[in-house]
Amino acid sequence: MSSAPVTRPAPVAPTRAPSGRAGVVLGCLLVAVASAVGVWALWRVFVTTTSGQVVELAALRGAEYGQTQLWRVAERVLDVVSVGFIAAVILAAMTIAVLRRRWELALQVAVLMVGANVTTRVLKLGVLERPELDVAASYGNTLPSGHTTAAASVSVALLLVVPPRVRPWAAVAGAGYTTATGVSTLIGQWHRPSDVVAGVLVVLGWGAVACALVALTSPRAATSTGALRRVDDGVRPAGRRSLRVAVTLLLVVGAAAAGVAALALSRTWQGVDADPSRADQVLAYAGGASGALAAACMAFAVLLVLRQAAAARLPES
């Protein structure tokens, strides 16, 4: 007499604990709120005060030195940013999401791109104002920087959709491209340093919102195809090392750049009542560029950690 075959239950997909998911979402929302407060603080300090406007005027004048040579490179960087470029990146990011069968990521990319770029435009043209404080000729409010927002948002869009093993290096490349675009606007005197940092913060806020949406995605919908999952599982140890290296690199470079920016701009601020010398102007310019680098590195380090945490799953128990 043959025994009936034993039916084994299907393996249960690993899921994130509800409390862990709530913690990730809360962290993302706190980052988004902190980013909004940061944009307001930059506007309040550097746009609405005489001292802030003088410091940034010194940085703009410092950009005039060596501008002819630097602009040859900066102009090419800025020419890349266009409506067509943004549309192409959105299409590419959504294509990657579809190929990975991560349908929800396509929607999250759209939320990030539209939210960040529309927010920057609304803030710059309809919400924030630049008062006339007799510092220099004013051309209206320019905070946040649209070019910086566009560059940072396309970089974060790719960070959202690429596979985990690629994510750390996408973050490093995104920080580099965002910095190059932001500094290029300083070289061309299109924007002031606070405009660039504010643009990064706008994208950081919306990137955190997108990561919160990733964390809220159901485990089944957030799982890639079996083939991709096997590939990712095979590189997990190396992926964790890459993550640590990338985050450490971004934080170290960001902290060093923030220190340079703080020293340079504080010196300019202390001499705000005096006519700045050429050296002071170049120092303020260097401080502004360092501030752009610091903001980009810190923002992408935070987003990389949030993106990894949002997609994390607890091992099967």
Secondary structure, DSSP 8 states (H G I E B T S, - for coil): -----------------HHHHHHHHHHHHHHHHHHHHHHHHHHHHHTSSHHHHHHHHHHHHHTTTTHHHHHHHHHHHHHH-SHHHHHHHHHHHHHHHHHTT-HHHHHHHHHHHHHHHHHHHHIIIII------SSS-------S-HHHHHHHHHHHHHHHHS-TTTHHHHHHHHHHHHHHHHHHHHHTTSS-HHHHHHHHHHHHHHHHHHHHHHHHS-TTTT---HHHHHHHHHTHHHHHHHHHHHHHHHHHHHHHHHHHHHHHHHHHHHTTTS---HHHHHHHHHHHHHHHHHHHHHHHHHHHHHHHHHH------
